[in-house]
Amino acid sequence: MLLDEHHSKLLFDKARIPVPQGAAVFPGEEDDFAPDYPLPWFLKAQVLSGGRGKAGGILRIDDPADFPARARKLFGRDIRGEAVPYIRVEPGEAIARECYLSLTVSRERRCILLTAGRKGGVEIEKLGQDNLLVQPITLPGGMAPHQVRAAFFHLGLPRELFKDFSELLDTLFRCMLDNGLLLAEINPLIVTPDDRLVALDGKVEMDDNFVDLHPEAGAYYRPEHATPEENMARDAGLSFVRLPGWVGLMVNGAGLAMATMDLLNFSGLPASNFLDLGGGADQKRMETALELLFGDHRVQAIFINLFGGILSCEKVAQAMKGALGGQSPKKPIVVRMSGKDALQGLEILRELNVNNLHMAGDMQAAIAILDTIRPARTEPVDYPAPPDIPLGPRPRPTGWKSEAVFPIDADTPILVQGITGREGQLHTRLMQEYGANVVAGVTPFKGGQEVLGVPVYDSIAQAARAHDIGASIIFVPPRMAADAVAEAVRNEIPWTVCITEGITQHDMLAAFEQAKGSPTRIVGPNTPGVIVPGRTKIGIMPTMPFMPGPVAVLSRSGTLTYEVADRLTRAGIGQSLCVGIGGDPFIGVDFVDMFEMIRNHDETRAVVVLGEIGGQAEENLAEYVVRTGFDKPVISFIAGQTAPAGKRLGHAGAILANGGGIKDKLETMGRAGFAVCPSLEAVAETTARALK
C-alpha cells in the first residue's frame, strides 16, 4: 500500500520524525482555508505517481489572495494520468542543504537497504556514483551503530548534528519495523540554517500483509487514489486491477488469472480487469464480483475461468446461481470450468436455462465464443502477439557434480504444525487418504490430544523426541507462521513446507536469516506444497490432476500447477514430482535449488517451469542451467506478460517493475535452451516433443 506525501508525513510525525507543518485541503475548501503559518506557502498535489514537480503539481503562493485560484488550478490538473483529489499546503522552509535518506526492503538482496545520498531531489541515482552509500541491514538483528556513523560521515554533516541524525535514523528504522514498511524515504532531508533536520518530502509503502493483520493501518489508505471498482473490490477482499480492455475477467488463483489475462490480450480480446476470486468463491464474493463487472460500462462481456482444485466448481456454480437469482445475466458471460466437480458445476449452470450464459469446454472454446460476441465498437488496445522466443542450444555438460538428491517419498514421516485447526485437520485427512505418512502434529497447549489417529504435541522438540521426522507442514495463522518456520529450523527438520499466505515480509526476512547454515529446506511460504504422484503429498494440492510419470513440474503458482498437471495428464504425460516454490517475494527453496536435486533424480526426464512476472527467479535459473550444463529438457511458461508495470497481481511477488523486463526474462530463458511456450495450450505438446 503506497501512501501519498500527506499521509507519509502524518506517519512520520506520529513517529516523531521532524516534518513541516501541513494541512490537507479538498475541493470546495479553498475559499475558507486560512492557515496561521507564514508565507510563502507551497501547494502540493497529492498523487501516488512520481515526478509531480516537473508536471506542475507544486505551486508557490506569496499572497493569500492567490490561494483559491491556484488551488483550483491544481485540482483540475492531471499528473501523469492521475487526477488530484486533494492538496497539501505547507509553509516554506529555509534550506541550507538537501540530502537523501531511505530504508528499503530489497527483494534481490533479501535484506533492508539503508541508503544515504549527499544530494537529494529527483533521479538521485543519476547524480554520480559517489552520491549514494548503500548498506545492508539484516533482520532480526537490525541497524548497527557503525552503519549510522558511516551514513553520517558519507553525508558530510557537521559534527554537532551527529546526535540529531542518529536519533532521526533510529526513529525512521523503528517506524519501519513498527508499521510494516517496505519503503521509508525522505527526499529531500534538509538541513536548515539553524541546524535542524527536517523531512521536507516523504514516501512510504506499507506491506499489504501488515495492513491485513493490523486493521488500524488501513487508516492511511486513501480511496481517492483508486477507482470505485478498486475500492469495492478491496472492501470485499478481492484482488482487482483495472485494465483498458472490454472483457471482464473473473478467475480463481493469481497465476491462472494472469495466464488468462495474457490469453485474452494476445487474442485481440483485451481484458478490462484482473480479478482473482481466490479460494473462497462463495455467493457473497461472486455477487460482489458480478456487481463490479456488470456496473462497469467498459465491460461488454465476462469470462469466468475456473480450475477446481481445493475449490469445488460445483460450489462456485451454486454461488453463481444464487448471485444471478434465476435471471439472465445483464451482460454475456462465458464460463469455462475444469478440475474438481467441473461437470457438476457446468450442469448446474446449463439447468438455469437463461440467455447470455455460455458454457465452454476449454479456454480455446471460450475465446471462440467471446470472439463471436465481440461488440461492434470498442476502444482499440494495442497488445502485441506473444513474442516468438527461439529455442537456444541445449547446454553442454560441464562435468558439474551435485550431491543433492530429492529425498521425499512415500515413507517420509510428516509432522503437521497447526494440526488441530480447521485447515490443519482437513488437509491432514486428505494427505492421509493419499497415503502420506503423517506421524505427529504440533499445536501449543493441545499436547496429549489425538487428531485423526495422529498424536499431538505442544512443541516440535517434544515431537522430535518421540518420532523421526522427515518433513513438517505449516498450517499456522500469518502472525505466528514465521515463528513456526523458525521452530522447524531450530529443530533441524529436513524439510518444512509453509502453506500460510499473508506473512509480512519483515517476518520472513528474519526467519530466513535465522535459517542460514541450517540443514532445513524451507518450501514457501504461500505454497501449495509438494506432491510425488502416486506416493505422497505434503501440501494442499488436489490429487486428481496428477499421475506418476517422467516430468517434474516446478511452479510459483498453485492454480497453474494444477492446470498444467491436468493438461499433461490428459495428454498421457505423468509427473515425477511437483513443487510449488511459493508466490511471495521471499521464499526458501527456489528453482535453482530444485534443479540441483532434479539433475540426480532418475525418475525425472524433463522439467516444466511455471514462472511469473516479477523478480529474477527465472533468469537465475537460466544462468544456472548454462553454467552447470543441466542437460534435461526444460519447458517453460511465464504468466503475466501483459501486466501493467508497478501493479501487484494477486501474488505479492508478481509485480512487473517499471520499465518492463518481461522480454528480457523470456529471451534469457530462450538463450539457455528453455522451450518457452507462448500459451498454456502449448505446454503439453512441447513437453511430449521433448520426451521423444
C-alpha positions, 0 to 999 in steps of 0.5 A, spaced: 500 500 500 503 506 497 501 512 501 501 519 498 506 525 501 500 527 506 499 521 509 507 519 509 508 525 513 502 524 518 506 517 519 512 520 520 510 525 525 506 520 529 513 517 529 516 523 531 520 524 525 521 532 524 516 534 518 513 541 516 507 543 518 501 541 513 494 541 512 490 537 507 485 541 503 479 538 498 475 541 493 470 546 495 475 548 501 479 553 498 475 559 499 475 558 507 482 555 508 486 560 512 492 557 515 496 561 521 503 559 518 507 564 514 508 565 507 510 563 502 506 557 502 507 551 497 501 547 494 502 540 493 498 535 489 497 529 492 498 523 487 501 516 488 505 517 481 512 520 481 515 526 478 509 531 480 514 537 480 516 537 473 508 536 471 506 542 475 503 539 481 507 544 486 505 551 486 508 557 490 503 562 493 506 569 496 499 572 497 493 569 500 489 572 495 492 567 490 490 561 494 483 559 491 485 560 484 491 556 484 488 551 488 483 550 483 488 550 478 491 544 481 485 540 482 483 540 475 490 538 473 492 531 471 499 528 473 501 523 469 494 520 468 492 521 475 487 526 477 488 530 484 483 529 489 486 533 494 492 538 496 497 539 501 499 546 503 505 547 507 509 553 509 516 554 506 522 552 509 529 555 509 534 550 506 541 550 507 542 543 504 538 537 501 540 530 502 537 523 501 535 518 506 531 511 505 530 504 508 528 499 503 526 492 503 530 489 497 527 483 494 534 481 490 538 482 496 533 479 501 535 484 506 533 492 508 537 497 504 539 503 508 541 508 503 544 515 504 545 520 498 549 527 499 544 530 494 537 529 494 531 531 489 529 527 483 533 521 479 538 521 485 541 515 482 543 519 476 547 524 480 554 520 480 556 514 483 559 517 489 552 520 491 549 514 494 552 509 500 548 503 500 548 498 506 545 492 508 541 491 514 539 484 516 533 482 520 532 480 526 538 483 528 537 490 525 541 497 524 548 497 527 551 503 530 557 503 525 552 503 519 549 510 522 556 513 523 558 511 516 551 514 513 553 520 517 560 521 515 558 519 507 553 525 508 558 530 510 554 533 516 557 537 521 559 534 527 554 537 532 548 534 528 551 527 529 546 526 535 540 529 531 541 524 525 542 518 529 536 519 533 532 521 526 535 514 523 533 510 529 526 513 529 525 512 521 528 504 522 523 503 528 517 506 524 519 501 519 519 495 523 513 498 527 508 499 521 510 494 516 514 498 511 517 496 505 519 503 503 521 509 508 524 515 504 525 522 505 527 526 499 529 531 500 532 531 508 534 538 509 538 541 513 536 548 515 540 554 517 539 553 524 541 546 524 535 542 524 533 536 520 527 536 517 523 531 512 521 536 507 518 530 502 516 523 504 514 516 501 512 510 504 509 503 502 506 499 507 506 491 506 499 489 504 500 483 509 501 488 515 495 492 513 491 485 513 493 483 520 493 490 523 486 493 521 488 500 524 493 501 518 488 501 513 487 508 516 492 511 511 489 508 505 486 513 501 480 511 496 481 517 492 487 514 489 483 508 486 477 507 482 470 505 485 471 498 482 478 498 486 475 500 492 469 495 492 473 490 490 478 491 496 472 492 501 470 485 499 477 482 499 478 481 492 484 482 488 482 487 482 486 491 477 483 495 472 485 494 465 483 498 458 480 492 455 472 490 454 472 483 457 471 482 464 475 477 467 473 473 473 478 467 475 480 463 481 488 463 483 493 469 481 497 465 476 491 462 472 488 469 472 494 472 469 495 466 464 488 468 462 489 475 462 495 474 457 490 469 453 485 474 452 490 480 450 494 476 445 487 474 442 485 481 440 480 480 446 483 485 451 481 484 458 478 490 462 480 487 469 484 482 473 480 479 478 482 473 482 476 470 486 481 466 490 479 460 494 473 462 497 468 463 491 462 463 495 455 467 493 457 473 497 464 474 493 461 472 486 455 477 487 460 482 489 464 480 483 458 480 478 456 487 481 463 490 479 463 487 472 456 488 470 456 496 473 462 497 469 460 500 462 467 498 459 465 491 460 461 488 454 462 481 456 465 476 462 469 470 462 469 466 468 475 461 468 475 456 473 480 450 475 477 446 481 482 444 485 481 445 493 475 449 490 469 445 488 466 448 481 460 445 483 460 450 489 462 456 485 456 454 480 451 454 486 454 461 488 453 463 481 446 461 481 444 464 487 448 471 485 444 471 478 437 469 482 434 465 476 435 471 471 439 472 465 445 475 466 445 483 464 451 482 460 454 475 456 458 471 460 462 465 458 464 460 463 469 455 462 470 450 468 475 444 469 478 440 475 474 438 481 466 437 480 467 441 473 461 437 470 457 438 476 458 445 476 457 446 468 450 442 469 448 446 474 449 452 470 446 449 463 439 447 468 438 455 469 436 455 462 437 463 461 440 467 455 447 470 455 450 464 459 455 460 455 458 454 457 465 452 454 469 446 454 476 449 454 479 456 454 480 455 446 472 454 446 471 460 450 475 465 446 471 462 440 465 464 443 467 471 446 470 472 439 463 471 436 460 476 441 465 481 440 461 488 440 461 492 434 465 498 437 470 498 442 476 502 444 482 499 440 488 496 445 494 495 442 497 488 445 502 485 441 502 477 439 506 473 444 513 474 442 516 468 438 522 466 443 527 461 439 529 455 442 537 456 444 542 450 444 541 445 449 547 446 454 553 442 454 555 438 460 560 441 464 562 435 468 558 439 474 557 434 480 551 435 485 550 431 491 543 433 492 538 428 491 530 429 492 529 425 498 521 425 499 517 419 498 512 415 500 515 413 507 517 420 509 514 421 516 510 428 516 509 432 522 503 437 521 504 444 525 497 447 526 494 440 526 488 441 530 485 447 526 480 447 521 485 447 515 490 443 519 485 437 520 482 437 513 488 437 509 491 432 514 485 427 512 486 428 505 494 427 505 492 421 509 487 418 504 493 419 499 497 415 503 502 420 506 505 418 512 503 423 517 506 421 524 505 427 529 502 434 529 504 440 533 499 445 536 501 449 543 497 447 549 493 441 545 499 436 547 496 429 549 490 430 544 489 425 538 487 428 531 485 423 526 489 417 529 495 422 529 498 424 536 499 431 538 504 435 541 505 442 544 512 443 541 516 440 535 522 438 540 517 434 544 515 431 537 522 430 535 523 426 541 518 421 540 518 420 532 523 421 526 521 426 522 522 427 515 518 433 513 513 438 517 507 442 514 505 449 516 498 450 517 499 456 522 495 463 522 500 469 518 502 472 525 505 466 528 507 462 521 514 465 521 515 463 528 513 456 526 518 456 520 523 458 525 521 452 530 522 447 524 529 450 523 531 450 530 529 443 530 533 441 524 527 438 520 529 436 513 524 439 510 518 444 512 513 446 507 509 453 509 502 453 506 500 460 510 499 466 505 499 473 508 506 473 512 509 480 512 515 480 509 519 483 515 517 476 518 520 472 513 526 476 512 528 474 519 526 467 519 530 466 513 536 469 516 535 465 522 535 459 517 542 460 514 547 454 515 541 450 517 540 443 514 532 445 513 529 446 506 524 451 507 518 450 501 514 457 501 511 460 504 504 461 500 505 454 497 501 449 495 506 444 497 509 438 494 506 432 491 510 425 488 504 422 484 502 416 486 506 416 493 505 422 497 503 429 498 505 434 503 501 440 501 494 442 499 494 440 492 488 436 489 490 429 487 486 428 481 490 432 476 496 428 477 499 421 475 506 418 476 510 419 470 517 422 467 516 430 468 517 434 474 513 440 474 516 446 478 511 452 479 510 459 483 503 458 482 498 453 485 492 454 480 497 453 474 500 447 477 494 444 477 492 446 470 498 444 467 498 437 471 491 436 468 493 438 461 499 433 461 495 428 464 490 428 459 495 428 454 498 421 457 504 425 460 505 423 468 509 427 473 515 425 477 514 430 482 511 437 483 513 443 487 510 449 488 516 454 490 511 459 493 508 466 490 511 471 495 517 475 494 521 471 499 521 464 499 526 458 501 527 453 496 527 456 489 528 453 482 535 453 482 535 449 488 530 444 485 534 443 479 540 441 483 536 435 486 532 434 479 539 433 475 540 426 480 533 424 480 532 418 475 525 418 475 525 425 472 526 426 464 524 433 463 522 439 467 516 444 466 517 451 469 511 455 471 514 462 472 511 469 473 512 476 472 516 479 477 523 478 480 529 474 477 527 467 479 527 465 472 533 468 469 537 465 475 535 459 473 537 460 466 544 462 468 544 456 472 542 451 467 548 454 462 553 454 467 552 447 470 550 444 463 543 441 466 542 437 460 534 435 461 529 438 457 526 444 460 519 447 458 517 453 460 511 458 461 511 465 464 504 468 466 503 475 466 506 478 460 501 483 459 501 486 466 501 493 467 508 495 470 508 497 478 501 493 479 501 487 484 497 481 481 494 477 486 501 474 488 505 479 492 511 477 488 508 478 481 509 485 480 512 487 473 517 493 475 517 499 471 520 499 465 518 492 463 523 486 463 518 481 461 522 480 454 528 480 457 526 474 462 523 470 456 529 471 451 534 469 457 530 463 458 530 462 450 538 463 450 539 457 455 535 452 451 528 453 455 522 451 450 518 457 452 511 456 450 507 462 448 500 459 451 498 454 456 495 450 450 502 449 448 505 446 454 503 439 453 505 438 446 512 441 447 513 437 453 511 430 449 516 433 443 521 433 448 520 426 451 521 423 444 
